[in-house]
Amino acid sequence: MVGPQIRFEDGAGYERMMGTWSRIAGQVFLDWLTPARGLRWIDVGCGNGAFTELLAERCAPAGILGIDPSEAQLAFARSRHTADIAQFQKGDAMALPFADNSFDAAVMALVIFFVPEPPTAIAEMARVVRLGGLVVSYAWDMENGGFPNEPILAEMRAMGLSPTRPPSPAASRAENLRTLWSEAGLGRIETREITVQRTFTDFEDFWGAALLGASIKATVATMAPEQIEQLKESVRAQIGADHSKPITLSARANAIQGRVPA
């Protein structure tokens, strides 16, 4: 049974909370992939277009089609995209509305743990990519503390709170990604770990950005003011943050690439 879903309906808020992290990790991801220029890409779960924009800037694609279930996220993606290379439309990762062999490459950036049925989504990505084409992804290592906002989530759990979890956190484990790619019939599979850092102006900068996350925001809305203050001070102590100095935090993702057999 699928529990409450985490929904992102604020493109600007998501940009502050996760867009910067996405681009930092995405740079490392693309350096590892070194994809050919001139490819036709589908960006599955494109969200507010943070990775789509990076793809357009870095990889000289022939075109990018961004798919996401949130109209609000898609509206933000359209407003930010200036390269005239990408188009965006509403769609479901588990039922991509495209014919077989429609793209040269498919990517899912920081999304797979949100998909209720990851095997179906990866099979769909493989289906719409041509023979010999790329199917790739990177995802925060949700079950091993890799998520950027894990310091807050950990303290919430220590307080007996139950922040909403994505439906498929186990899919982000490296061994599970490899299994998903293999079971989808993909070959030439490679994986790697990506560790990145982000510096915030001070603790309040980090705290304000993190509270824009859907799960954290919803949980904080149920808390009394004194609980929120307790949470805030516990997180501050955990990460060793001074009240007014910059803080640098780390996050870790697992990345995978494979090809549709020719």
C-alpha positions, 0 to 999 in steps of 0.5 A, spaced: 500 500 500 502 506 497 502 511 503 502 519 502 505 522 496 511 527 497 508 533 492 512 539 489 508 544 487 512 550 488 518 551 483 521 557 486 521 554 493 524 547 490 529 551 486 532 554 493 531 547 497 534 542 491 536 546 485 543 548 487 544 541 490 542 538 483 546 542 479 552 541 483 551 533 483 549 534 476 556 537 474 559 531 476 554 526 473 555 529 466 563 529 467 562 522 468 558 520 463 561 525 457 555 524 453 556 525 445 553 532 443 547 532 438 543 527 442 535 527 443 534 527 450 528 525 455 528 528 462 524 523 466 521 527 472 524 534 470 521 537 476 523 545 475 528 544 470 534 544 474 538 538 471 534 540 464 538 547 464 544 544 465 544 538 460 542 544 455 548 548 457 553 542 457 551 537 452 549 541 446 543 536 445 539 536 439 533 537 443 530 535 450 523 533 452 522 534 460 516 530 463 513 531 470 507 530 473 507 537 477 504 543 472 507 548 477 514 545 476 513 545 469 511 552 469 517 554 473 521 550 468 519 553 462 520 560 465 527 559 466 529 555 460 532 560 455 536 555 450 530 554 446 532 547 446 527 544 451 520 542 451 516 540 457 510 536 458 506 533 463 507 526 464 508 519 468 514 516 469 511 509 469 507 510 462 511 515 458 507 517 452 512 516 446 513 511 441 519 506 442 526 508 439 524 516 440 530 518 443 537 517 444 538 518 451 533 518 457 535 521 464 532 521 471 535 526 476 534 525 483 527 522 482 527 514 482 526 514 489 519 518 488 517 513 483 512 508 486 514 502 481 521 503 479 522 497 475 516 500 470 519 506 470 526 504 468 523 499 463 519 505 460 525 509 459 529 503 456 523 502 451 523 509 448 530 510 447 533 507 441 538 501 440 545 503 443 542 509 446 543 511 453 539 510 460 542 514 466 540 516 473 543 519 479 539 519 486 541 521 493 543 515 497 536 515 501 537 509 506 545 511 507 544 518 509 546 521 503 540 526 502 542 533 503 536 534 508 538 528 512 540 532 518 533 535 519 530 528 518 534 524 523 533 529 528 525 529 527 525 521 527 529 522 534 523 526 537 518 521 535 516 524 529 514 521 522 516 525 516 513 522 510 518 518 506 518 517 498 515 511 496 521 507 493 527 509 498 531 503 497 531 504 489 537 509 490 542 504 493 547 502 488 546 495 488 538 496 487 540 501 481 544 495 478 539 490 479 533 495 476 538 496 470 539 489 469 532 487 469 530 492 464 535 488 459 540 494 459 547 492 458 554 496 459 552 498 466 556 502 470 555 505 477 559 510 481 558 514 487 558 522 487 559 526 493 558 533 493 558 539 498 554 546 498 556 552 502 550 556 506 551 563 508 549 561 515 545 556 519 539 560 517 540 560 510 540 552 510 534 552 515 530 556 511 532 552 504 531 546 508 524 548 510 521 548 503 522 541 502 515 538 502 516 533 507 520 537 512 515 543 511 509 538 512 512 535 518 514 542 521 506 545 520 504 539 525 509 541 530 508 546 536 513 552 536 517 549 542 518 543 538 520 547 532 525 550 536 528 544 540 528 541 533 532 547 530 537 547 536 538 539 535 540 540 528 544 546 529 548 542 534 548 536 530 552 539 524 556 544 529 553 550 526 555 557 529 550 562 529 553 567 524 558 563 520 558 559 513 557 552 514 558 547 508 554 540 508 555 534 504 551 529 500 552 523 497 548 520 491 549 513 487 549 514 479 548 509 474 549 508 466 547 503 461 545 502 454 539 499 450 543 493 447 544 494 439 
